[in-house]
Amino acid sequence: MAISGQVALDASGALVGGTEYIAQACQCFANICEALAALNAQPRDCLQIRIYVVGQRQDLVSAIFDAGNQAFGGDWPT
């Protein structure tokens, strides 16, 4: 199974977070968790996660990973 191209859209297709990177990251990770749950899968079942950030800055790294930690409950895909 493969899940690809998660973006910061909610169930209605609306962009979440506007220009707020962290809100967008939270939505992307929530979408991944929802997709995994629909497949009766867990984060450990992921082969790979790549994070692409337009306008990436070093100060965003820890905040985006914090959003992932919240979504995955510390059970990051390895």
Phi, psi and omega in degrees: 000151178217138174241130185221150170071040178287133178231175187276056175251141177273184184299334179273356180090007179276140177292132179258134172094348181055244179259011180274108183303318186291317177299321177294318179299316179301317180293318178300313180294322177298320178297320178297314180299320179294318178295318177298316180299321179297333179265006184055042182241167180239164176307326181295344179277353179287139176278324185195145170233128174243138181245119177250131181231119175288128181075031182308135174228149182304325182290350179271341188303305184294324179294320179292320177291328174298320177298320176295319178298321178296316182292317185268358179059034181082357181261056180302141172301137182245000000 
